[in-house]
Amino acid sequence: MTRTFYRVCLSDPPTRIDFVPASVLKPGRRAPQNPALRDLWEFGVSVLATEDAARRKALGWAPEFPLGEYIACLAIPDGSSVTAQKTLGPGHYTLRGDPEAMLSSVVSTAHV
């Protein structure tokens, strides 16, 4: 079985930088105090269950922290080195694994 997720990205095609944790993207920002959120910040990559949810997130994010203008669709097969965990709000998941493996899972990209 393959699971599909959507990630807001900076470019089309996406690059490795689109699949690194927030701690790598925003090294000057303070990590969350909550241990669970800190773990996601340091090691996870946020994705959403639907393209519409990813689009809403991209359009609704604070302008000073642009998430990107593109949405990558990832197909993560069972047994992949990339793992998915249900986290945070409805339809939100956190991927963990090698950014290159996530990048190689991209099957399409759409403009927001």
N, C-alpha and C positions, 0 to 999 in steps of 0.2 A: 504494500500500500504506500502511496505517496501523499504527503500532506502539503498543502499549498498555503503560503504566507505572503504578505505584502510589506515591503520596506520602502520608506521614503528615502530617496537617494539624491545626490548632488548632480549626477551626470548621466547621460545616456550615450554609450553604455555605462553601467555602473563600474566602479573600480574598487579595489581592495579597501580603500578608506571608507567606503559606504558600509562596510561590514565589521568595523572595529568598535569596541565598547566606548561609551561616552567618556570614560576616564582618559582614553587615548585622544579622543577628539577635542576635549575641553580640559587640558591639563591644569589650567589656572583656576578652575572652579572647584569649590569645596565639595567633597563627597558627602552624600546624605548621612545624617547621624543614625538613622534607623539601620540596624545591621542587615536586614533583608534587602532594603533598597540600596545600601552600599554595595552589597554583593552583585546586584544587577548592574549598577553603575560601573563596577570594576571589571566584570567578566561577561556581561550579557549584551545582546543586541536586540532592541525592541522591534517587533514585527506585529502586524495585525492580521486578523482572520479574513478580512475582506478588502477589496480595492477601494470601495466607498469609504470605509473607516480610515484607510491610509490617506485618502484624498482629504477627508475632513481634518485629519491631524496636520497634514502639510499646510492647509489653508488657514487653520486656526492657531498655529503656533506663533509665539512672539517674534516679531521681525528682527529683534537683536540676536536671535538664535535660529537662523534659517535651517530648516531640516533638508530642504531641497525642492526641486521643481519636477522630480520624476518619481515614479513608483515602479519598483522592480517586483516582479512576481517570481517567487522562489518555489521550486518543487523539491521537497526534502523527502527522499525515499526512506522507508524503514531500513534500519541497519546502517544509516549514514553516520559519519563521525560527528555530524551536526545534530545536536539534541534540541528539542523544543519543550518548554515548560509553560503551562498556563500561569500567568502572573497578572498583577494589578487589576485593571478594570475589565469590563466585558470585551471580549474579542482581542485582548492583548496577550501576547506570548513573548517569551524571551528565548532567543536562540543562543546556544553556546557552542563554541567550536572554532576551528580555524577559519579566519576570514576568507582565505582562498577557496575553501570548500563551500562556503556560503556563496561566494561569487560564482563558482562553477555551477551552482544550483539555479541560477537566474535563467528563466525561460522566456521572459519578455519584459519590456519596459514601456511605460506609458507616460506622457506628459500630464502633470497635474492639471 
